[in-house]
Amino acid sequence: MKILVTGGAGFIGSSLIEELLKKGDKVTCVDNFSDYYDILFKKENIRRLKNKRLRVLNVDIEDRARLMRLLKGLHFDKVVHLAARVGVRNSLKNPDLYIKTNVTGTLNVLEAAREMGVKDVVFAGSSSVYGNDEPIPSKEDAPCLKPLNPYAMSKRSAELLCYTYHMIYGLNVTILRFFTVYGPKGRPDMSPYIFTQSLLTGKKINLNGDGRATRDFTNIKDIVRGITLALAKPFGYEIINLGASRPVSIKKFISVLEKITGKKAKIKYLPSLSGESRNTYADTSKAKKLLGFESKITLEAGLTEFVDWFKANRLG
Ligand SMILES: NC(=O)c1ccc[n+]([C@@H]2O[C@H](COP(=O)([O-])OP(=O)(O)OC[C@H]3O[C@@H](n4cnc5c(N)ncnc54)[C@H](O)[C@@H]3O)[C@@H](O)[C@H]2O)c1
């Protein structure tokens, strides 16, 4: 298949492209190598993927004219739209950037898909759209009308835009709501990376809240498998949770890391931050029913691999 992956230089995108290339697909990656975190990490992700079947276009999805120009005349079977401004905390400081990339940028990607005659789109949704909605575990039919931060609001808005494009133009869109993804090439702004780095370098962990909030940490291998399953099975318009469905408290998460690294965490407790969900927990019965998806990687196994990767790639 010929697949366009936006955000392909990032954590999830580069992990997905690696898998698609292994399967023999032809991939075009669209990414503007944004400087939200170290650009060298993204360049390294792409360098490692070097392959005759991979084309990389350095373009900002906010720039519709340039995006259209670069994609003109190209043919794709599928689009996986992962490019986004990420990070809940940063979205509190720069809300306008999140609207531009995640809403207007998504509009541009949907327009490009329409223009190129692509029928099937997979979009990266986020567990953050559930906010503090009850009940938990979260199900896809929850209204998601109370986003707690601009990032969540922008991802929810983009989902609605996908629905509109499905209704008007018949685009098949599968929205996969990812739950706290971790693993090799993981993002340096996320807790698995920050905690591992702090433990391995003997630094203090600044922890907002009492450590009892829970997260449904999901391994990147499960996420990549979920995306490939969704690519193989277009529906009209569906929203599907992709999560481990095994939430753990932040305290428990740190204690698993302590065991794996053999180091004791020095934790400094700070006040909770507003704008963050208290708990995330995916109900994955729809993923199982529609995609045959179930998380396979345990937290212990996934974190052991992550710590090994971190030692080999991020220390010294
Ligand atoms: N990592 C998680 O836990 C998680 C959870 C829920 C949802 N998601 C979603 O998954 C997707 C991938 O996230 P990730 O963790 O790999 O993040 P990432 O930051 O590693 O990857 C995102 C990529 O998008 C690119 N990008 C940003 N703005 C762009 C623009 N204007 N034009 C072109 N490219 C742009 C960045 O350069 C980056 O390479 C995002 O849509 C994110 O919202 C991630």
The ligand as a Gaussian input file, in Angstrom:
#p B3LYP/6-31G(d) Opt

LIG

0 1
 N        2.191000       9.945000      22.945000
 C        1.002000       9.846000      23.548000
 O        0.885000       9.374000      24.694000
 C       -0.253000      10.270000      22.824000
 C       -1.487000      10.111000      23.495000
 C       -2.644000      10.511000      22.855000
 C       -2.603000      11.022000      21.565000
 N       -1.397000      11.189000      20.955000
 C       -1.409000      11.751000      19.590000
 O       -0.585000      10.952000      18.764000
 C        0.030000      11.777000      17.757000
 C        1.531000      11.538000      17.765000
 O        2.042000      11.912000      19.037000
 P        3.543000      11.638000      19.501000
 O        3.502000      11.284000      20.933000
 O        4.220000      10.762000      18.510000
 O        4.130000      13.125000      19.422000
 P        5.430000      13.697000      18.658000
 O        5.531000      15.125000      19.066000
 O        6.590000      12.808000      18.919000
 O        4.999000      13.583000      17.144000
 C        4.217000      14.572000      16.494000
 C        4.935000      14.971000      15.210000
 O        4.150000      15.956000      14.550000
 C        5.028000      16.933000      14.013000
 N        4.314000      18.206000      13.849000
 C        3.907000      19.044000      14.857000
 N        3.334000      20.133000      14.315000
 C        3.373000      19.970000      12.964000
 C        2.959000      20.777000      11.863000
 N        2.367000      21.965000      12.064000
 N        3.175000      20.325000      10.597000
 C        3.782000      19.120000      10.384000
 N        4.209000      18.321000      11.396000
 C        4.004000      18.745000      12.671000
 C        6.156000      17.050000      15.022000
 O        7.341000      17.579000      14.445000
 C        6.308000      15.599000      15.479000
 O        7.316000      14.931000      14.740000
 C       -0.389000      13.196000      18.077000
 O       -1.486000      13.517000      17.255000
 C       -0.833000      13.153000      19.520000
 O       -1.804000      14.127000      19.804000
 C       -0.232000      10.825000      21.544000

